[in-house]
Amino acid sequence: MLWLKAFHIIFVVTWFAGLFYLPRLFVYHVGSQDKAAHERFVIMERRLLGITHIGGVLAMIFGIGLLGWWFGNARAVVSSDWLLHGWLHLKLVLVALLVVYHLSLIGLTAQFRDGRNRHSERWFRIYNEVPSVLLVAIVLLVVVKPF
């Protein structure tokens, strides 16, 4: 179980690195004026998105593995009725929101690639804060388990 948890954390960090940095690239991309800069940003965004996909998928796989272990060993877990753990349900909802955010980054990357971006630098600066808020909430839920 500790191996599952360790790899889950490693790939969550990888996933969040992409979720944090890709919108920051968009901020810089909005400000670029020449074709060469545009092409450079398109390549950087595509590559970072690929790494973000890998981190997200592996975080999910190891997270599901942890859930499977927990559910399969419920007798060994104190307060074993996992259906009563509201913090876990809320965490899973927040993870679902992260997946939606990730999917939105795919669309935004395609818009930049095709020269169809309609958002301002300021919009991307604000949008870049979404994963930070979700990360804080998820970590607090997992560590404190308030309900």
C-alpha positions as CSV (number, residue, x, y, z in Angstrom):
1,M,0.0,0.0,0.0
2,L,2.8,2.4,0.8
3,W,4.3,1.8,-2.7
4,L,0.9,2.7,-4.3
5,K,0.7,5.9,-2.1
6,A,4.3,6.9,-3.0
7,F,3.7,6.5,-6.7
8,H,0.3,8.3,-6.5
9,I,2.0,11.3,-4.8
10,I,4.8,11.3,-7.4
11,F,2.5,11.4,-10.3
12,V,0.1,13.9,-8.7
13,V,3.1,16.2,-8.4
14,T,3.9,15.6,-12.1
15,W,0.3,16.2,-13.1
16,F,0.1,19.4,-11.1
17,A,3.4,20.7,-12.6
18,G,1.7,20.7,-16.0
19,L,-1.6,22.1,-14.7
20,F,0.3,24.9,-13.1
21,Y,2.7,25.7,-15.9
22,L,0.6,25.2,-19.1
23,P,-1.6,28.2,-18.4
24,R,1.5,30.2,-17.5
25,L,2.8,29.4,-21.0
26,F,-0.5,30.6,-22.4
27,V,0.0,34.0,-20.6
28,Y,3.4,34.3,-22.4
29,H,1.9,33.1,-25.7
30,V,-0.8,35.7,-25.7
31,G,2.0,38.3,-25.5
32,S,4.0,36.9,-28.3
33,Q,3.8,38.9,-31.6
34,D,5.9,37.1,-34.2
35,K,5.3,33.8,-36.0
36,A,8.5,32.2,-34.7
37,A,7.5,32.8,-31.1
38,H,4.0,31.4,-31.8
39,E,5.5,28.2,-33.3
40,R,7.9,27.8,-30.3
41,F,5.0,28.2,-27.9
42,V,2.9,25.7,-29.8
43,I,5.7,23.1,-29.5
44,M,6.3,23.8,-25.8
45,E,2.6,23.6,-25.0
46,R,2.1,20.4,-26.9
47,R,5.0,18.7,-25.2
48,L,4.0,19.9,-21.8
49,L,0.5,18.8,-22.3
50,G,1.8,15.3,-23.2
51,I,3.8,15.1,-19.9
52,T,0.7,16.4,-18.1
53,H,-1.4,13.6,-19.6
54,I,1.1,11.0,-18.4
55,G,1.2,12.4,-14.9
56,G,-2.6,12.6,-14.7
57,V,-3.2,9.1,-16.0
58,L,-0.7,7.6,-13.7
59,A,-1.9,9.6,-10.7
60,M,-5.4,8.2,-11.5
61,I,-4.2,4.6,-11.9
62,F,-2.3,4.7,-8.6
63,G,-5.2,6.5,-6.9
64,I,-7.7,3.9,-8.1
65,G,-5.2,1.3,-6.8
66,L,-5.3,2.9,-3.4
67,L,-9.1,3.0,-3.4
68,G,-9.1,-0.7,-4.4
69,W,-6.6,-1.6,-1.7
70,W,-8.6,0.4,0.9
71,F,-11.9,-1.2,-0.1
72,G,-10.4,-4.7,-0.3
73,N,-8.9,-4.3,3.2
74,A,-11.7,-2.5,4.8
75,R,-11.6,-4.8,7.8
76,A,-8.0,-3.7,8.5
77,V,-8.9,0.0,8.4
78,V,-10.1,1.8,11.5
79,S,-13.5,3.2,10.8
80,S,-13.8,0.8,7.9
81,D,-17.1,1.9,6.4
82,W,-15.7,4.0,3.6
83,L,-19.1,5.1,2.5
84,L,-19.2,7.3,5.6
85,H,-16.0,9.1,4.8
86,G,-17.3,12.4,3.4
87,W,-13.8,13.8,2.9
88,L,-13.1,11.1,0.4
89,H,-16.2,11.8,-1.6
90,L,-15.5,15.5,-1.7
91,K,-11.9,14.8,-2.7
92,L,-13.1,12.6,-5.6
93,V,-15.4,15.4,-6.7
94,L,-12.5,17.9,-6.6
95,V,-10.4,15.4,-8.6
96,A,-13.2,15.3,-11.2
97,L,-13.0,19.1,-11.4
98,L,-9.3,18.8,-12.0
99,V,-10.0,16.4,-14.8
100,V,-12.4,18.9,-16.3
101,Y,-9.8,21.6,-16.0
102,H,-7.2,19.3,-17.6
103,L,-9.6,18.7,-20.5
104,S,-10.1,22.5,-20.9
105,L,-6.3,22.9,-21.2
106,I,-6.5,20.4,-24.2
107,G,-9.0,22.7,-25.9
108,L,-7.1,25.9,-25.1
109,T,-3.9,24.3,-26.4
110,A,-5.7,23.5,-29.7
111,Q,-7.1,27.0,-29.9
112,F,-3.6,28.5,-29.6
113,R,-2.2,26.0,-32.1
114,D,-4.9,27.0,-34.6
115,G,-4.6,30.7,-33.9
116,R,-8.1,30.9,-32.4
117,N,-7.3,32.1,-28.8
118,R,-9.9,34.6,-27.6
119,H,-8.7,35.1,-24.0
120,S,-6.6,37.8,-22.6
121,E,-3.4,37.5,-20.6
122,R,-5.3,38.5,-17.5
123,W,-7.9,35.8,-18.0
124,F,-5.1,33.2,-18.2
125,R,-3.5,34.6,-15.1
126,I,-6.7,34.1,-13.2
127,Y,-7.5,30.7,-14.8
128,N,-4.0,29.6,-13.7
129,E,-5.1,29.8,-10.1
130,V,-7.8,27.1,-10.4
131,P,-5.5,24.1,-9.8
132,S,-3.9,25.9,-6.8
133,V,-7.2,26.3,-5.0
134,L,-8.2,22.7,-5.8
135,L,-4.8,21.4,-4.6
136,V,-5.1,23.2,-1.2
137,A,-8.6,21.9,-0.7
138,I,-7.6,18.3,-1.7
139,V,-4.5,18.2,0.6
140,L,-6.5,19.6,3.5
141,L,-9.2,17.0,3.0
142,V,-6.7,14.1,2.8
143,V,-4.6,15.2,5.8
144,V,-7.2,16.6,8.2
145,K,-10.2,14.3,7.1
146,P,-12.7,16.8,8.6
147,F,-15.7,14.7,8.0
